[in-house]
């Protein structure tokens, strides 16, 4: 995620005109757009930064969209990324193949850009509820992304903006272990250089904020791996 809080979409489309139109509309929808024009580059980009959602054309050079989808859904670290498959293949057997390979949605070309944007938002709400303004809850902690307030046992907690983004990231996926590098990408953004030790400092501040009225520390340190909520 970029520092401004925008979710990241990986757009994989080999037709330049289609790619440009979709990138423009996705940016207008509030996404930070990363693009690729072939399947091999798409796999490399996912290695560099795990996106929040992928829009993936079926027919592409080097590596087909269906093969990219299959490989990503086989890997534990990427299988949860929503994938919207784009294809000119309108036959039922092709739609079934796409969905059985792991695609979360299947859109037939030619398509309505507005409908595709709506489908992208729907998939994003499922994996990044805070982006849609959904209140997040974990144990006795409640985070309201619209009012930018955090409560613990109904008491309002004071958090800095970085600590708020850290907590949002952790509360969207309780139990998941986030490495320092992943938190840097998600909270600070890939375009900003911050030392990994800065993550430790802000996690420490987050812990202090969460326990300002008592209660146990909900942030777990996983030695050699990173941090998790719960």
C-alpha positions, 0 to 999 in steps of 0.5 A: 500500500502507498503511504497515502493509504491507497490499495494496490492493484496489479493490472496485467493486460498486453493490449496497450490501449486497454491497459491505459484505459483501465489504469486511468479508471483504476487510479480514479477509483483510488487504486495505486496501479502497477502494470505488466504486459505479460505473465512472466513480468506479472509473477516478478511484480508479485514477488516484489510487492504483493498487491491487494487485487489483480486484474488479469487478462487470459491471453498473454505472451510468455505466460498465460493469465490462466497459468499465472492464476494457477501458480498464484493460487497454489502459493500460500502467500498469494492464494488470498489475493483476489483475481479478476480474470478478463477474457474474450472466451465467452463459452461456459466451459471457459468461465468454469475453467477460469473459476476452477483455476482459482479466479475470484471473478470472470469478466468477458470482453468486451466489458463495461469499464464501470461494471469492472470497477464495481467488481474490483471494489467488491473484491477489495471490500472482501479483503480490505474492509477498512478501505470501504469504511467498514469498522474493524474489531478484534477482541476488545479493540474497535477501529473506525476508519471513517472517523479515524478513531480507535477504541479499547473497551469503549475508551478512545485511544490516542494514536499517531497516524503511522500507528493508526495505519499499522493497527489497521493493517494488522486488524484487517488480518488478525493472526497473520505475521507481517515482516518488517519489510511488508509493513514498510511497504504497506504503511510507509510505501515502497517509494519512501526509504525508511530503515526497518528498525523504524518499524520496531519503534512504531510498533513499540509506540502502538503497543504503548497506545493500545495499553494506555488504559491497561489490558494485555499487549495484543501485538505478538512478536514472532522472532525472526519473522515480524509482528502479528495481532493475536 
